[in-house]
Amino acid sequence: MPSPATPRSLVTEARRLARLTQRELAERAATAQSVVARIEGGSTIPNWDTLSRLLEAAGFELRATLQASAAGRSHMLSDVGRILRLSPEERLIELRNAARFLAAARRGD
């Protein structure tokens, strides 16, 4: 599994792919060359706006997506084996109990 991208790696890769020096990227993004150097050096982490501006200045667009975590990490799956061993009647009782619990929680009992 590849490691997640960091602001440092994104800025460095975008700048290199655009064939820009740190100074040229900084000028295009209306910031100082030292800002680019500190980000690429890992001594500072830019906020979203700064990162987006630097990447756009290099000809790239920053996008974020929301993805659900893998279900394998869910604690809810640990109960699946027990539920599968229940009879249909026992499963209905479980469902009834869960419905009662939710109703009581909604009422604030």
Summary of the structure (lengths in Angstrom):
residues: 109
radius of gyration: 25.3
end to end distance: 46.0
largest distance: 71.4
contacts: 227
relative contact order: 0.11
helix: 64%
strand: 0%
